[in-house]
Structure formats: C-alpha cells, structure tokens
Amino acid sequence: MFNTILLALGITLMYSTPLALAAQGSVMSEASGVVNVGIEGMMTVGAFFGALIGERTGNPWFGFLCGGLAGAVFGLIHAFASVTCRADQTVTGIAMNLVGPGVSLFLCRLFYNGGVQSEPVKNKIPNIFSKNVLKGAASNLNVSWTTLIALLAAIVIWYIFYHTTWGLHIRAVGEHPAAADTLGVNVYKVRYICVIMSGFLAGLGGASMTLSVVSQFSPTAISGQGFIAIAAVIFGKWTPQGGYLAALLFGFFTALVVLLGGTAIPIEILSMLPYIFTIVILVLFVGKAAAPKANGKPYIKGTR
C-alpha cells in the first residue's frame, strides 16, 4: 500500500507540473485583466522549442529556458493584439491556439526531415533525488527539478500578488484600471508584462512536458493540457495558490489513468477521466468563481 501511495504521489507531481506552471501564467494574465485562452498554443510552442534545443544542444536546462522564451514571444503577440490593438481577447487567444501547434508542426517537419516528432531528448531534466539516494518503495517518488520550480513559481507569484506594491498594481489594473490609471499606474505596461510572463510560464510548462515527462515533442504532447490549466485557474478562483492546488488535483486524475492501466477498465474510458473531470469542474464552479471585474475588457485611456 505504501509503495502504491508513493507511486501515485510521484506520478501526480510529474503530470501536475506542466499544469501548475501554465496555471500560474494564466493567473498572471487574468489578474491584470487580459483573458488568455491561448495557453494551449503557448505550451505547444514551448514544448517544441524545449525539445528541439534540448535535443540539439544536449542541455535540457537551456532547452527549458528556450521553451519559456518561445512562449513569451507568443505572449507578446497576444499582448500587442489585446492591449494595444484592443482586439477581442478570446479571439486572439483562439488564434494563438491555432498558430502555436501549426508553427510547431511546421518547424518539426523542417528540422526533422518531414517527421512529426522530434528526436528523443537524451538528457532529460534530472530528478531531485537520484536512484542511489531513494531505496525500496521510496524509489517510486521520482520528483523532477521542474516540480520544485513550479512550486517556487506559485510561492513567488503569491508573495508578489499579496505582499508587494507591484502585486497591488496588478490586482488594481484587473479590477479597476481607470482608478489605477488616475493613481499613476501604467495600465498598458502592467498588462504587457503580465501577458508576456503568462506566455513565458506557459512555455516553461510545455517544455517541462517534453524535457521531463515524455522526452520528445509530438503533436499530442500537450493535447488539451492548456485548457485543463485554465480550468485549474477557475477552480482555484484566480489565485496563485488555488491554481497550484487545483493543478495537483488534475494531475492526480491523470495519475489514475496510469495506475488503473491494465485493469478491466478500457483504456479509452480511462483516458477520458481528466477531461471529464475538467468539464465537471467548469460546470460546477465557473458560475461561482468571480473573475477580476475588468477581465476581458480592453482599456482605453481616459475612459471611466
């Protein structure tokens, strides 16, 4: 029993890490008043560039960083369209979800002789504990360094949000941008930074998937993880700590798919569990969780 519990915990942490990083990115963007449904596309480009750079250089940490930067570029595009051009934020996010996988698949074919999968990454991001340290049942607790990074990201963002002036500015811009503007807060600057950071964290989430979970990029490497991360943010009531805990819960349901594999339950039904749970959470909580008041509303300077 103890062996099974540790195995379940290890798998939960492994699969929740990409969700937790992407959820923190979504929290940053939404808290500033910009809806970012393009998390899926940003995770996908992060997953591709993370795998590409990690495989070509042999340095998974450099690939991890490049995955985040690739997501940040898409975050910048989303910020320009949503903040500067005042485009419909949902439509722009959907465009990110279409362009991200398309660009990733095109570049994958370009770099890998027409293939739709990258070469396996030989050097994955290592686990915190080596196999020589954990013995017996504890050897099932494989915790990647990216898991610790996701936890630290949640703690840092929580601290910024509720214990710094910058965090107060972010929340003010997301709730009452006009009032924040009258107090000297640059609404456009705050939103730009938050959306770019949203893309960066989503890119890190995608890169963690291909550098510490599946070890290569494929068109199904992300497969809805971005939308699950958004559901985790809603379930977590748009807070960093809530988003992180919800990501752990969603990761647990993914772990169930792995743990129950090989049983009498058909694999097709098991694979549906995380997505069914996502739909149930959205139906039950989307009306009860209150988003920032200015979320999704473009700000025009001088308006009240």
Long-range contacts (C-beta under 8 A, 24 or more apart in sequence): 2-137, 3-137, 3-140, 4-259, 6-137, 6-138, 6-140, 6-141, 7-140, 7-141, 7-259, 8-252, 8-255, 8-259, 9-141, 10-140, 10-141, 10-142, 10-143, 11-251, 11-254, 11-255, 11-258, 11-259, 12-248, 12-251, 12-252, 12-254, 12-255, 13-143, 13-144, 13-147, 13-248, 13-251, 14-142, 14-143, 14-144, 14-147, 14-212, 14-213, 14-251, 15-213, 15-251, 15-254, 15-255, 16-147, 16-150, 16-247, 16-248, 16-250, 16-251, 16-252, 16-254, 17-144, 17-146, 17-147, 17-150, 17-205, 17-208, 17-212, 17-213, 17-251, 18-43, 18-205, 18-206, 18-208, 18-209, 18-213, 18-222, 18-225, 18-229, 19-205, 19-225, 19-228, 19-229, 19-232, 19-247, 19-250, 19-251, 20-150, 20-151, 20-153, 20-154, 20-205, 20-232, 20-243, 20-244, 20-247, 20-248, 20-251, 21-146, 21-149, 21-150, 21-153, 21-201, 21-202, 21-204, 21-205, 21-208, 22-201, 22-202, 22-205, 22-206, 22-225, 22-226, 22-229, 23-229, 23-230, 23-232, 23-233, 23-236, 23-243, 23-244, 23-246, 23-247, 24-150, 24-153, 24-154, 24-157, 24-201, 24-240, 24-243, 24-244, 25-71, 25-75, 25-197, 25-198, 25-199, 25-200, 25-201, 25-202, 25-205, 25-229, 26-198, 26-202, 26-229, 26-230, 26-233, 26-243, 27-157, 27-233, 27-236, 27-238, 27-239, 27-240, 27-243, 28-157, 28-170, 28-194, 28-195, 28-197, 28-198, 28-201, 29-75, 29-194, 29-195, 29-197, 29-198, 30-174, 30-233, 30-238, 30-291, 30-292, 30-295, 31-161, 31-170, 31-171, 31-174, 31-194, 31-238, 31-292, 32-170, 32-173, 32-174, 32-190, 32-191, 32-194, 32-195, 32-292, 33-173, 33-174, 33-175, 33-177, 33-191, 33-292, 33-294, 33-295, 33-296, 33-297, 33-299, 34-78, 34-79, 34-82, 34-83, 34-89, 34-191, 34-194, 34-195, 34-198, 34-295, 34-296, 35-82, 35-89, 35-90, 35-93, 35-295, 35-296, 36-75, 36-78, 36-89, 36-93, 36-195, 36-198, 37-89, 37-90, 37-93, 37-94, 37-96, 37-97, 37-230, 38-74, 38-78, 38-92, 38-93, 38-94, 38-95, 38-96, 38-97, 38-100, 38-226, 39-93, 39-198, 39-202, 39-226, 39-227, 39-229, 39-230, 40-96, 40-97, 40-100, 40-222, 40-224, 40-225, 40-226, 40-227, 41-74, 41-96, 41-97, 41-98, 41-99, 41-100, 41-101, 41-226, 42-71, 42-74, 42-75, 42-96, 42-100, 42-198, 42-199, 42-202, 42-203, 42-206, 42-226, 43-71, 43-100, 43-202, 43-203, 43-205, 43-206, 43-209, 43-222, 43-225, 43-226, 43-229, 44-100, 44-101, 44-104, 44-206, 44-221, 44-222, 44-226, 45-70, 45-71, 45-73, 45-74, 45-100, 45-103, 45-104, 45-203, 45-206, 46-70, 46-71, 46-202, 46-203, 46-204, 46-205, 46-206, 46-207, 47-104, 47-206, 47-207, 47-209, 47-210, 47-217, 47-221, 47-222, 48-104, 48-107, 48-108, 48-118, 48-206, 48-210, 48-217, 49-203, 49-207, 50-203, 50-206, 50-207, 50-208, 50-210, 50-211, 50-217, 51-118, 51-121, 51-207, 51-210, 51-211, 51-216, 51-217, 51-221, 52-107, 52-108, 52-111, 52-118, 52-217, 54-121, 54-123, 54-207, 54-210, 54-211, 55-118, 55-119, 55-120, 55-121, 55-122, 55-216, 58-122, 58-123, 59-123, 60-121, 60-123, 60-124, 60-125, 60-211, 60-212, 61-125, 63-121, 63-207, 63-211, 64-125, 64-146, 64-204, 64-207, 64-208, 64-211, 66-207, 67-203, 67-204, 67-206, 67-207, 67-208, 67-210, 67-211, 68-200, 68-201, 68-203, 68-204, 68-207, 69-200, 69-203, 70-203, 71-199, 71-200, 71-201, 71-202, 71-203, 71-204, 71-206, 72-196, 72-197, 72-199, 72-200, 72-203, 73-199, 74-99, 74-100, 74-199, 74-203, 75-195, 75-196, 75-197, 75-198, 75-199, 75-200, 75-202, 76-192, 76-195, 76-196, 76-199, 78-195, 78-199, 79-191, 79-192, 79-195, 79-196, 82-191, 82-195, 82-298, 83-188, 83-191, 83-192, 83-195, 83-298, 83-299, 84-188, 86-298, 86-300, 87-298, 89-296, 89-298, 90-296, 97-226, 101-219, 101-222, 104-217, 105-219, 108-217, 116-218, 116-219, 117-216, 117-217, 117-218, 118-210, 118-216, 118-217, 118-218, 119-216, 120-215, 120-216, 121-210, 121-211, 121-215, 121-216, 124-211, 124-212, 124-215, 125-208, 125-211, 125-212, 144-208, 144-212, 145-212, 146-204, 146-208, 146-211, 146-212, 149-204, 149-208, 150-205, 150-208, 150-244, 150-247, 151-244, 153-201, 154-240, 154-241, 154-243, 154-244, 157-240, 158-239, 158-240, 158-241, 161-239, 161-240, 170-194, 171-292, 173-294, 174-292, 174-293, 174-294, 174-295, 175-292, 175-293, 175-294, 176-293, 176-294, 177-294, 177-299, 178-299, 178-303, 178-304, 181-299, 181-301, 187-299, 187-301, 188-299, 188-301, 191-299, 202-226, 202-229, 205-229, 224-275, 227-278, 228-274, 228-275, 228-278, 231-278, 231-281, 231-282, 234-281, 234-282, 234-285, 234-286, 234-289, 235-281, 235-285, 235-289, 237-289, 237-290, 238-289, 238-290, 238-291, 238-292, 250-274, 250-277, 250-278, 253-277
